Amino acid sequence: MKNIEKVNKFLDDAKTFCFLTTDGDQPKGRPFGFHLLDGDKIYFGCGTFKNVFSQLTKNPKVEVMAYTDQEFMRYDGTVKIVKDEKLLDKVRSVMPQIMNLYDKNNWEMGMFYLENGHVEIRGMLDLKEEFDV
């Protein structure tokens, strides 16, 4: 299994994860659930009208924190925003209700992935695995 596939599986198993940004000098976290593995990248998305999108454009260094019953994962990197209609079509196929709401309200879904990613998977007492993606 490729490293990016390990990250995707962990996010699948966790179901909901925390996406961490900064607002000025204040840390901000919020729950996310959507992610999409496409090729060798995991894409995330949120409305361009949301505070989180503004925060990640001002400071693109972010961290994703996910946990299961026995382990937790830290996945940090630098956000790379992409505009790709084919990618949005894939999002529409996996999240039709959300994308219908966005389309109906003329909202834009901002899509992004993490560059220069680093991952730590830990148990409660020890580092289980560490790698770059």
C-alpha positions in Angstrom: 0.0 0.0 0.0 1.3 3.5 -0.9 1.8 6.0 1.8 -1.0 8.3 0.5 -3.3 5.2 0.5 -2.5 4.7 4.2 -3.5 8.2 4.9 -6.7 7.8 2.9 -7.6 4.6 4.7 -7.0 6.2 8.1 -9.3 9.1 7.2 -11.9 6.6 6.0 -11.6 4.7 9.3 -11.8 7.9 11.3 -14.8 9.2 9.3 -14.6 12.7 10.8 -11.3 14.5 11.4 -10.1 17.9 12.5 -8.7 20.4 10.1 -6.5 22.9 11.8 -5.6 26.4 10.5 -4.7 29.7 12.1 -6.7 32.9 12.3 -4.0 35.5 12.8 -2.2 34.2 15.8 -5.1 32.1 17.0 -5.3 28.3 16.2 -8.6 27.2 14.7 -9.9 23.7 14.3 -13.1 22.3 12.8 -14.5 18.9 11.9 -14.2 17.8 8.3 -15.4 14.5 6.8 -14.9 14.9 3.1 -11.7 13.8 1.4 -11.1 12.3 -2.0 -8.2 10.2 -3.1 -7.5 10.9 -6.8 -4.2 9.7 -8.2 -1.5 10.4 -5.7 -3.3 13.2 -3.9 -5.9 13.5 -1.2 -8.2 16.4 -2.0 -10.3 18.3 0.6 -12.9 20.9 -0.1 -14.9 23.6 1.6 -16.9 26.6 0.6 -14.8 29.6 -0.6 -17.1 31.8 1.5 -16.1 30.0 4.7 -13.6 31.4 7.3 -11.6 28.2 7.0 -10.9 28.9 3.3 -9.9 32.4 4.0 -7.6 31.2 6.8 -5.8 28.6 4.7 -5.2 31.1 1.8 -3.6 33.5 4.3 -1.5 30.9 6.0 -1.4 27.7 3.9 0.4 25.6 6.6 -2.2 23.3 8.0 -2.6 20.0 9.9 -5.2 17.3 9.8 -5.7 15.3 13.0 -7.7 12.1 12.8 -8.2 9.3 15.4 -9.6 5.9 15.7 -10.1 3.8 18.8 -6.4 2.8 19.1 -4.4 5.3 17.1 -4.3 8.9 16.0 -2.7 10.5 12.9 -1.2 13.9 12.3 -0.9 14.9 8.6 0.6 18.4 8.0 1.6 20.2 4.9 1.1 23.3 2.8 -2.2 23.8 1.0 -2.2 23.9 -2.8 -5.5 25.2 -4.1 -6.7 23.7 -7.4 -9.4 24.6 -9.9 -10.4 21.6 -11.8 -13.9 20.9 -13.2 -13.2 17.2 -13.7 -12.3 17.0 -10.0 -15.5 18.8 -9.1 -17.5 16.3 -11.2 -16.0 13.5 -9.1 -17.0 15.4 -5.9 -20.5 15.7 -7.3 -20.7 11.9 -7.8 -19.6 11.2 -4.2 -21.4 14.1 -2.5 -24.5 14.9 -4.6 -26.5 16.4 -1.8 -23.8 18.9 -0.8 -22.9 19.8 -4.3 -26.6 20.3 -5.2 -26.9 22.7 -2.3 -23.7 24.6 -3.5 -25.0 24.7 -7.0 -28.5 25.9 -6.0 -27.0 28.7 -3.9 -24.3 29.6 -6.4 -21.5 28.8 -3.9 -18.1 27.8 -5.0 -16.4 24.6 -3.6 -12.7 25.4 -3.0 -10.6 22.2 -3.6 -7.1 21.7 -2.2 -4.5 19.1 -1.3 -1.4 19.2 0.9 2.0 19.6 -0.6 5.2 18.5 1.3 3.1 16.4 3.6 4.4 14.7 6.7 2.5 12.0 8.5 2.8 10.5 12.0 0.6 7.6 13.1 0.8 7.1 16.9 -0.7 4.8 19.5 -1.4 6.4 22.9 2.2 5.7 24.0 4.3 5.3 20.9 5.1 6.3 17.4 3.9 3.5 15.1 4.8 5.0 11.7 6.2 8.2 10.2 6.5 9.1 6.5 6.3 11.9 3.9 3.6 12.1 1.3 
